Amino acid sequence: MPYTIHQQLAYNVWANEELAKTVDRVTEEQLVQPVLSSYPTLRETLLHIWEAQLIWPSRMQNKVMDKWPRLSFVGGKKEVMEALVTSAKDMQKFASEAGSEFLAEKMIYRNMRNMPYETVKEEILFHVVNHGSYHRGQAITIIRGLGITKIDNTDLITYLRISAGQQV
C-alpha cells in the first residue's frame, strides 16, 4: 500500500510530540541563547516550523497572512511546543476533512514576497512535513550544542516501526 499524506501528517504530529519531550530538557535561557544556525535561536527555529504549519493550510483556505506569525508570538518553551504540536494536529485534521479531491487540486497562490506559484495541495502538505523534519534536525543539533544529551528520536522509520507495533 502506498504511503499517504495522512500517514505523513500523523508522523508529523508524532515527531513534534517527540521533539517536545527533548525541548522540555532545555532551560528558558537556552531556548533564546544565540546559536549558529538558519535561525538565531532554538526558539526562532521552532517558531519557523510552527509558522509553516499555519501558513500553508491558511493559503489552501484562501486566507491571506501578510506578516510572519512568529513576530507576535508570546511565550516560552511550553507555549512554543504547544503551538507547534497543536498546529500539526490542526493541519492533520484539515487534510482529513478536506478530502482527496480537494488535496488533488492545484492551488494558485502568492508567497510572503508576493511571488505567484501553482502547486498541488497534497504536494504542499508533503513539503510542510519535510520542511519540519529538516528544521527539527536543526533543532536537535542546536540542543546537542547546548549540552543536552538525552534526545528523543523523531525519525520516520522509528514512527513507522512503532505504528506497526514493532519494538524500537
VENFEN-V806164 format. One record per residue. N is the residue number from 0. RES is the residue in one small letter. BURIAL is 1 if it has 24 or more other ideal C-beta (glycine too) atoms within 12 Angstrom, else 0. Layout:
[[N/RES/BURIAL] [N/RES/BURIAL]]
//
This chain:
[[0/m/0] [1/p/0] [2/y/0] [3/t/0] [4/i/1] [5/h/1] [6/q/1] [7/q/1] [8/l/1] [9/a/1] [10/y/1] [11/n/1] [12/v/1] [13/w/1] [14/a/1] [15/n/1] [16/e/1] [17/e/1] [18/l/1] [19/a/1] [20/k/0] [21/t/1] [22/v/1] [23/d/1] [24/r/0] [25/v/1] [26/t/0] [27/e/0] [28/e/0] [29/q/1] [30/l/1] [31/v/1] [32/q/0] [33/p/0] [34/v/1] [35/l/0] [36/s/1] [37/s/0] [38/y/1] [39/p/0] [40/t/1] [41/l/1] [42/r/1] [43/e/1] [44/t/1] [45/l/1] [46/l/1] [47/h/1] [48/i/1] [49/w/1] [50/e/1] [51/a/1] [52/q/1] [53/l/1] [54/i/1] [55/w/1] [56/p/1] [57/s/1] [58/r/1] [59/m/1] [60/q/0] [61/n/0] [62/k/0] [63/v/0] [64/m/0] [65/d/0] [66/k/0] [67/w/0] [68/p/1] [69/r/1] [70/l/0] [71/s/0] [72/f/0] [73/v/0] [74/g/0] [75/g/0] [76/k/1] [77/k/0] [78/e/0] [79/v/1] [80/m/1] [81/e/0] [82/a/1] [83/l/1] [84/v/1] [85/t/0] [86/s/1] [87/a/1] [88/k/0] [89/d/1] [90/m/1] [91/q/1] [92/k/0] [93/f/1] [94/a/1] [95/s/0] [96/e/0] [97/a/1] [98/g/0] [99/s/0] [100/e/0] [101/f/0] [102/l/1] [103/a/0] [104/e/0] [105/k/0] [106/m/1] [107/i/0] [108/y/1] [109/r/0] [110/n/0] [111/m/0] [112/r/0] [113/n/0] [114/m/0] [115/p/0] [116/y/0] [117/e/0] [118/t/1] [119/v/0] [120/k/1] [121/e/1] [122/e/0] [123/i/1] [124/l/1] [125/f/1] [126/h/1] [127/v/1] [128/v/1] [129/n/1] [130/h/1] [131/g/1] [132/s/1] [133/y/0] [134/h/1] [135/r/1] [136/g/1] [137/q/1] [138/a/1] [139/i/1] [140/t/0] [141/i/1] [142/i/1] [143/r/0] [144/g/0] [145/l/1] [146/g/0] [147/i/1] [148/t/0] [149/k/0] [150/i/1] [151/d/1] [152/n/0] [153/t/1] [154/d/0] [155/l/1] [156/i/0] [157/t/0] [158/y/1] [159/l/0] [160/r/0] [161/i/0] [162/s/0] [163/a/0] [164/g/0] [165/q/0] [166/q/0] [167/v/0]]
//
